[in-house]
């Protein structure tokens, strides 16, 4: 993701897992989260649920990122509080389209 977004000039913060993402958002102000659904320690669905419970981050755009392109996986992410969806392998034009829509 960093390699794909480096030319945009966007500042990126990274987390190794969902728990780290939740903890990062307690101390950092961000404009958007790209949330992998399959992560160790805490998956993206659980991390999103926690982020949505916090008043400070409840409206933060969260974009699901997953290798599973099935419609039911997309619907699960959207129903779980995510705003949009990107599949892996990531198509750079699609990523930029989604970022422009939500930033």
Secondary structure as UniProt FT lines:
FT   HELIX           2..5
FT   HELIX           6..8
FT   HELIX           18..27
FT   STRAND          32..36
FT   HELIX           44..53
FT   TURN            55..59
FT   STRAND          61..66
FT   HELIX           71..79
FT   TURN            80..81
FT   STRAND          84..87
FT   HELIX           92..102
//
